[in-house]
Amino acid sequence: MATKRIIVKVPLSPEMMEDIGAFKGFPPTQEDFQPDGNWTGTYRIWTCHGYRKSNKKNLGVLKLSQEKAREKDAVNLQITQHIVTDKAIIHITEASVLCALDDIWSVKRWRLRSKFVDPAKQENESVAANEKSEIDTDKNILTIDTGGRKYKRKSNFTWNEYYFWQSRLYLWRQTD
């Protein structure tokens, strides 16, 4: 029997998400949680396609960790995300980001790995990506190393500009 589709009709506020069951089994925040200390949080990636009773799915897992870095006045963030696609292929993204302990946690360098793994646990190397990048704030130089190409950009830059150059690097990889 088909489930009647009842449209949500309102923004997904915490109250609405509670009402449609998004928080069932959701663990509470640890009582001793210290945001400026070392911590790990594991979260479910959940989606709602606009209906109260249908088309809600758990799509994956997001794990975030923070720890004091060896480098003075810095913190290291670890991000791991697993998304399951419709064909049971898992998209795994892993990142390590070193941030300065300034007001906006300025990014100093990062490593990124993205891969797709099929149900037989075989990795598709043709769509995998590896990247390491570093920002020299004294000289205003962004270096992006994708393993096949290395790009340096001198000047002040924004994150929008960074993503612009990321798309260029992706296209270069496709033509190699």
N, C-alpha and C positions, 0 to 999 in steps of 0.2 A: 504494500500500500504506500503510495507516495505521501511524503510529508508536505503539509500545506505550507507554502512559503509566506511567512509573515515578515514584512519589511521592517527593519529596525527604525527608520525614519528620524533618528536623532543622532548627534555625534556620539562616538564611543567614549563616554566618560567612565570613570571608575565605577560609578553607580550602575550605569547601563551594562558594563562588562560583568559586574557581579550578578546582575539580573539574568543575563544570558549564559551564565555558567563558566565564564572565562577563568575564574580564580579557583575552581574546584581542584583540590589537591595542591594548591599553591603554597609553598612553605613560607612561614613568616620570616621577617628579617631577624637575624641572630641578635639576641639581647646585648651581647658584648661587642657588637659591630662598631668599629672605629674607622670612619672614612679616610683618615689620614694615616692609618696603619697598614699592615699587610692583611689582605683579605682575598677571598675567592667567592664569586657568586655564579651559580648556574641557573639559567633561565630557559623556559620553554618558549619556542617561537610559535605563536598561535595566530591564526587568521580568521577573520569573519568577512564573508562576502556579501554582507548587507541584510542577512535574514536572521531572525531570532532563533529559529529552531533547526535550521539546516545550513549546510555549506560552511561549517566551522571546522577547522582542522589544526592539529598539531603538526607543524611542518619541520621542526628541528629543534636544535639546542644551541644556546649561546652561553659560553663560559667566559667570564671576565675575571682577571686576577690583577692585583696590584701588589707590588713589593718595593721596598726601598732599593734603590739602585746602588751599585758600587761607586758610581760617579757621585761626587759631592753635589748636594742640592738638586737631586733628580729622583724620579720615580720610574719604575718599569711597569708598563701595562702589557698583559698577555691577553689576547683575544682569540678565541676559537669558536667557529660557527659551523654547524653541520645542518644542511638543508636537504631534505629528501624530495626529489623531483617525482613527477607522475610515473616515471618508468623505473622507480626504485634506485635511481642513480643518486649518489650522495655528493653534493658539492661541499667541499671542505675548505674553509678559509682559516688560515692561522696567521696571526700577526703578533709581533713584539714591537712595542713603541716606547722609546725613551723620551721622557718629558722633563723639562725644567720645572722646578718648584717655584714658578713665578705666578703671577695673578691669573694667567690664562693657560698655564701648563703648556708652554710652547714646546712644540715637537722638535727634538734634536736629531733623531734618526729612527729608522724603522726597518723591519724585515717583514716581508709578506710572502706567503705561499698560498696558492689557490690551486685546487685539483678536483677532478671528478673521478669518482670510484664507482664501478658498476656492481651489480649484485654478486658477481663472482669475486669481488674484492680486487679487480684489476683496474689500475690507474690508466686513464687516457692521457698520455703524455702530450698529445697534439694540442690540448687545450689547457695544459698546466701553465702556471706562471710563478716565477720566482723573482723577487725584487728586493734589493736593499738600497736604502736611500739615506742621505745625511744632509743636514742643513748646517752650514758654517755661518753662524749669525754674525761673527766679526767681519767677515768678508762678503756677506750676503750672497752666498753661493749654495744652490741646491744641486746635489748630485744624485742622479737616479741610475742604478746599475741593474739591468734586467738579466745579466748573465751573458747576453749576446751583444748588447749595446750599452754604452755608458754615455749619459748626457749630463752636461753641466750647464747651469743657468745662473748668470750673475746679474743681480739687481734685486730690488725689493720685489716680492711676489706675493700673490694671494693664493688661497687654496683653490679658487676657481682656475687660476692659471696653472696650478699643479695638475689638476684634473685634465686641463687642455693638453698639457704635455704628456700625460699618461695615455690619452687617446692616440696621440702621435706615435708614441713608443709601441702601442699595440699594433697600429697599422704597419710600422716598420717590421715588427716581428712576423707579420703575416706575409710580407713580401720577400723575406730572406730565403 
